[in-house]
Amino acid sequence: MTTPSISGKTRLVPLVGYPAGHIRAPSFLNPALATRGIDAIVIPWQVAPGNLPTVIDAFRHSESMAGFIATVPHKTALPQLCDHLTDDAAALRAVNVVRRGEDGRLEGGILDGEGFVAGLKSQGHDLTDRNVLLIGAGGAASAIALALAREPIASLTIANRSRDKAQALAALVGDMTGKKASEGPADPRSYDIVVNATVLGMKDTDPLPVSDTGFRPGQLVAEAIMQPPKTRLLSEAEQAGAEIHLGEHMVRAQIGLLIDFLFNP
């Protein structure tokens, strides 16, 4: 990758996470910015959760900041630190991208769901009449649930360690889309599409996010995790004959959405 030309006019876009060692998105975003002729650079930015308010306040007062992108574990903490939220971010109480206005005001949005669905479609996956199991009810999972419910799927079941949280998300998705969603166990056997939107799989020692690995041919198993590229979940699904969908497809499909949000309000 060509090293971007950096000057005193270059806008900064921190990609805020904790830890930041797994972050790979800048390797996709920076070439896209250069192709569009935008003088900006995306940089991984490690911030412990307890320091997030202080760091965001510093971003607010820095004129070099175009805005910032957020990943685990900050997406659900950011809404209360923004001045304004898009409708989806306000409803889901989750943010993964924030643009900074000239006056320092911060507007948060959530694009994970749009990016995930666009990533599926970019790989030729049809969602029509498919029964979907979504594992997780956090920031990214909430956005993915909403985006999936806006597609012509047959059903959406949400599984989460906290059943109350899954039930609340299912109710919210139903209210926002008019399409019924339900809470259920993380058992993938009867579903056409299984989506892991938890952080389980980022570490080698993580347990599987599903209660049973009864994967089968004709089934699609998808990840929101980008690093490692192929999680243990995807490896086991592939060995069972299921088709797999990598987490990086969600990030690649979000690139244009993120750049437009930050630079073309």
PyMOL commands that set and color helices and strands:
alter all, ss='L'
color gray80, all
select helices_A, chain A and resi 26-35+49-60+79-81+87-92+112-122+139-149+163-177+232-239+248-263
alter helices_A, ss='H'
color red, helices_A
select strands_A, chain A and resi 11-17+40-46+67-70+84-85+97-100+106-109+131-135+155-159+181-183+193-196+220-223+243-245
alter strands_A, ss='S'
color yellow, strands_A
deselect
rebuild
show_as cartoon
